[in-house]
Amino acid sequence: MIKTEFGTFDGDKWEYICQICFKQNFREEVYIEVKATPGDYGVEGFTRTGKVFQCYCPDETYSSSDLYEKHRDKITKDLKKLKTYEKQLKTFLGDTKINKWYFVTPLHSKNDIVAHCTSKRDEVKSWQLSIVDNENFEIIFEDINFLHPHLALALDSTNQKINLSPNDKITDGEKLKWKGSEISLVENAQRKHLSRFDSSANNVDERVDILTEKTIASFLGGNILLRTWENQYPTEYEKFLAIVSLVENEVVEKCMFPVEDKNQLYFSFRDLVTDKLNITFPKLEQEMIINLTNQVMADWILRCPINFE
């Protein structure tokens, strides 16, 4: 299994997702799927315009260097099949000649793979195969983003729960820069977290600093997650905004009345958000539900919705 920002994949699931997207994305070019039986000819499918597709999903998560070697070796092995199975492929392709050979895999490895593709392109041309358009032949390396705009539809058809994990991560420098530009919001968080402690608590200042840092990280990281969700699932994202807005109104009202245990009130708000998200979005993995809840709570702490009396 390999994890991407759009979920986890094994070989079978990756090929299934790819086939759905290829059929949708290249419908006008007459995409034709090639089954792995009776033989594996190194081709998942092709179009009548000369595009050939090969899918590959690593068995596990590798380092960048190891992943490059896996990609390199797989490309080399599958391209050889054009030569080995030229006659058999001719029966599928007919008069269609291959002008673009796509290698589609979940994650990019190193830019060195582009140089390898260029080298193998020239090698394939030297074979003078009857099924290849030597004047226009190219080898093209693509990652999961190549499957848009029908990736979300394909993922939904698997009935697997969605767990978006954006590749972009918040750095310490970015957090520091944000804190410097949003001093009033940081002060809001410090004040509100301080009110969660009773007078007998120890090391309060240190704990408030830790909670404030966690709030900022959840807010900034959650915003990246929300942008990814908006791009991939705009309808669900809009529903999320609507639900959060309704719950926020309830939170604001509850904060108008004084309570003795503000920390208990904080966690009741957290439970409320989690419950609403679980009910509204049953297809989301719990990890994503938790990350969304963290973002909502961080946003409320930094702004005014949670304002303990």
C-alpha positions in Angstrom: 0.0 0.0 0.0 1.1 3.5 -0.7 -0.3 6.7 0.8 -1.0 9.8 -1.2 -2.8 13.1 -0.5 -5.9 11.4 -2.1 -5.8 8.2 -0.1 -4.1 4.9 0.0 -3.6 2.6 -3.0 -2.5 -0.9 -3.8 -1.9 -2.2 -7.4 -5.4 -3.5 -8.0 -7.1 -0.3 -6.7 -4.7 1.9 -8.6 -5.4 0.1 -11.9 -9.1 0.2 -11.2 -9.0 4.0 -10.5 -6.8 4.6 -13.6 -9.2 2.7 -15.9 -12.2 4.7 -14.8 -10.3 8.0 -15.3 -8.8 6.9 -18.7 -12.2 6.0 -20.0 -13.7 9.3 -19.0 -10.8 11.5 -19.8 -10.1 10.0 -23.2 -13.6 9.1 -24.3 -13.5 11.3 -27.3 -10.2 9.7 -28.4 -11.8 6.2 -28.2 -10.0 4.7 -25.2 -9.8 0.9 -25.3 -8.9 -1.1 -22.2 -6.5 -4.0 -22.6 -7.1 -6.8 -20.1 -4.1 -8.5 -18.4 -5.3 -11.9 -19.8 -4.4 -13.9 -21.8 -1.0 -12.2 -21.5 0.6 -9.1 -19.9 1.8 -7.0 -22.8 2.7 -4.0 -20.7 -0.3 -2.0 -21.8 -3.3 -1.1 -19.7 -5.1 0.6 -22.6 -4.8 2.8 -25.6 -6.6 5.4 -27.7 -7.1 5.5 -31.4 -5.1 8.7 -31.5 -2.0 6.7 -30.5 -1.8 7.1 -26.8 -0.8 4.1 -24.7 -1.1 3.8 -20.9 0.7 1.8 -18.4 -0.2 2.0 -14.6 2.1 1.2 -11.8 1.7 1.4 -8.0 4.6 0.5 -5.7 3.9 -2.2 -3.0 5.0 0.1 -0.2 6.3 3.6 0.6 9.9 4.1 -0.5 12.5 6.8 -0.2 12.8 9.2 -3.2 15.9 7.4 -4.4 14.4 3.9 -4.0 11.1 5.0 -5.7 13.1 6.4 -8.6 14.8 3.0 -9.0 11.4 1.2 -8.9 10.0 3.6 -11.5 13.1 3.3 -13.7 13.2 -0.4 -13.7 9.4 -0.8 -14.3 9.5 1.6 -17.3 12.5 -0.2 -18.7 10.8 -3.6 -18.3 7.5 -2.6 -19.8 9.0 -0.8 -22.7 10.8 -4.0 -23.7 7.4 -5.6 -24.0 6.7 -3.4 -27.0 9.5 -5.2 -28.8 8.8 -8.7 -27.3 5.1 -8.6 -28.0 5.0 -6.4 -31.2 3.0 -9.0 -33.1 0.4 -9.5 -30.3 0.1 -5.7 -29.8 -0.4 -5.2 -33.5 -3.6 -7.3 -33.3 -5.0 -4.8 -30.7 -3.7 -1.6 -32.2 -4.5 -2.4 -35.9 -3.5 0.7 -37.9 -3.0 2.8 -34.8 0.7 3.6 -34.1 1.9 4.6 -30.7 3.0 8.2 -30.5 2.8 8.7 -26.7 3.5 6.1 -24.0 2.2 7.2 -20.6 3.6 5.8 -17.4 1.0 6.7 -14.7 1.9 6.1 -11.0 0.7 7.7 -7.7 3.8 9.6 -6.7 6.6 11.4 -8.5 10.1 10.3 -7.5 13.0 12.4 -8.8 13.4 14.5 -11.8 16.0 12.0 -13.0 13.1 9.9 -14.2 12.5 12.4 -17.0 16.0 11.9 -18.3 15.5 8.2 -18.1 12.3 8.5 -20.2 14.2 10.6 -22.8 16.9 8.0 -23.0 14.4 5.1 -23.4 12.4 7.1 -26.0 15.5 7.2 -28.2 16.1 3.5 -27.6 12.6 2.5 -28.6 12.8 4.6 -31.7 16.0 2.7 -32.6 14.0 -0.6 -32.6 12.0 0.6 -35.7 8.9 -1.1 -34.5 5.9 -1.3 -36.8 3.6 -0.3 -34.0 5.4 2.9 -33.1 5.2 6.3 -34.7 8.9 7.0 -34.7 8.6 10.7 -35.7 6.4 11.7 -32.8 7.1 9.0 -30.2 7.4 10.3 -26.6 7.5 8.6 -23.1 5.6 10.7 -20.6 5.8 10.2 -16.8 2.7 11.2 -14.9 1.6 11.1 -11.2 -1.9 11.0 -9.7 -2.8 14.5 -10.8 -2.9 13.3 -14.3 -6.2 11.5 -13.5 -8.2 14.7 -13.0 -10.9 15.8 -13.4 -12.6 12.5 -12.8 -10.4 11.3 -9.9 -13.0 12.2 -7.3 -15.7 10.2 -9.2 -13.4 7.2 -9.5 -12.5 7.3 -5.8 -16.1 7.5 -4.8 -16.9 4.4 -6.9 -14.6 2.3 -4.7 -16.7 3.0 -1.6 -13.5 3.6 0.3 -13.6 6.4 2.8 -11.9 9.6 1.9 -8.8 10.7 3.7 -7.1 13.7 2.1 -3.5 14.3 3.2 -2.1 17.3 1.4 1.6 17.1 0.6 2.2 20.7 1.5 3.2 21.0 5.2 3.5 24.1 7.4 7.1 24.9 8.2 8.3 26.5 11.4 9.2 29.6 9.4 5.7 29.9 8.0 4.2 29.6 11.4 6.6 32.3 12.8 5.7 34.6 9.9 2.0 34.1 10.4 2.3 34.8 14.2 4.1 38.0 13.4 1.4 39.2 11.1 -1.6 38.1 13.2 -0.6 39.2 16.7 -4.2 39.9 17.8 -5.3 36.4 16.9 -2.4 34.9 18.8 -3.3 36.9 21.8 -6.9 35.7 21.5 -5.7 32.1 21.6 -3.4 32.8 24.6 -6.2 34.5 26.5 -8.8 31.7 25.8 -6.4 28.8 26.6 -5.4 30.5 29.8 -9.1 30.7 30.9 -9.3 26.9 30.5 -7.1 26.4 33.6 -8.2 26.7 37.2 -6.2 28.7 39.7 -4.5 25.6 41.2 -2.9 24.5 37.9 0.9 24.4 37.6 3.1 25.7 34.8 0.2 27.4 33.2 2.2 29.8 31.0 4.2 26.9 29.5 1.0 24.9 28.9 -0.7 27.9 27.3 2.2 28.4 24.9 2.0 24.7 23.9 -1.8 24.9 23.3 -1.4 28.1 21.3 1.3 26.5 19.1 -1.0 23.5 18.5 -3.9 25.8 17.7 -1.8 27.7 15.1 -0.5 24.5 13.5 -4.1 23.1 13.3 -5.4 26.3 11.8 -2.7 26.6 9.1 -2.5 22.9 8.3 -6.3 22.7 8.3 -6.6 25.5 5.8 -4.4 23.5 3.4 -6.6 20.5 3.9 -9.7 22.7 3.2 -8.3 24.0 0.0 -7.5 20.5 -1.2 -11.1 19.4 -0.3 -12.6 22.4 -2.1 -10.7 21.6 -5.3 -11.5 17.9 -5.3 -14.9 17.8 -3.7 -16.5 21.3 -4.0 -20.0 20.2 -3.2 -18.9 18.5 0.0 -16.8 21.5 0.9 -19.7 23.8 0.6 -21.8 21.5 2.7 -19.0 21.6 5.3 -19.0 25.5 5.4 -22.8 25.5 5.9 -22.7 22.9 8.7 -19.9 24.7 10.5 -21.7 28.0 10.2 -24.8 26.6 11.9 -22.8 25.0 14.7 -20.8 28.2 15.1 -24.1 30.1 15.9 -24.9 27.6 18.6 -21.4 27.9 20.0 -21.6 31.7 20.1 -24.9 31.5 22.0 -23.5 29.0 24.6 -20.5 31.2 25.2 -22.8 34.1 26.3 -23.5 32.3 29.5 -20.9 31.9 32.3 -19.8 28.4 33.2 -17.5 27.2 36.0 -15.5 24.7 33.9 -14.4 26.4 30.7 -12.2 23.4 29.7 -15.2 21.1 29.9 -17.2 23.6 27.7 -14.3 23.6 25.2 -14.4 19.8 24.8 -18.2 19.8 24.6 -17.8 22.1 21.5 -15.2 19.8 20.1 -17.5 16.8 20.6 -20.3 18.7 18.9 -18.2 19.4 15.8 -17.0 15.8 15.6 -20.5 14.4 15.9 -21.9 16.8 13.2 -19.1 16.0 10.8 -19.5 12.2 11.3 -23.2 12.4 10.7 -22.9 14.7 7.7 -19.8 13.1 6.0 -20.0 9.3 6.6 -17.5 8.7 3.7 -14.7 10.6 5.5 -12.0 8.6 7.4 -11.7 9.4 11.1 -8.2 10.9 10.6 -9.7 13.5 8.3 -12.7 14.1 10.6 -10.1 14.8 13.4 -8.1 17.1 11.2 -11.2 19.0 10.2 -12.3 19.3 13.8 -8.9 20.6 14.8 -9.2 23.3 12.1 -12.7 24.4 13.2 -11.7 24.6 16.8 -8.5 26.4 16.0 -10.4 28.9 13.9 -12.9 29.5 16.7 -10.2 30.0 19.3 -8.3 32.4 17.1 -11.4 34.4 16.2 -14.3 35.2 18.5 -16.8 32.4 18.3 -15.3 30.7 21.3 -15.1 33.5 23.8 -15.5 32.2 27.4 -17.4 34.3 29.9 
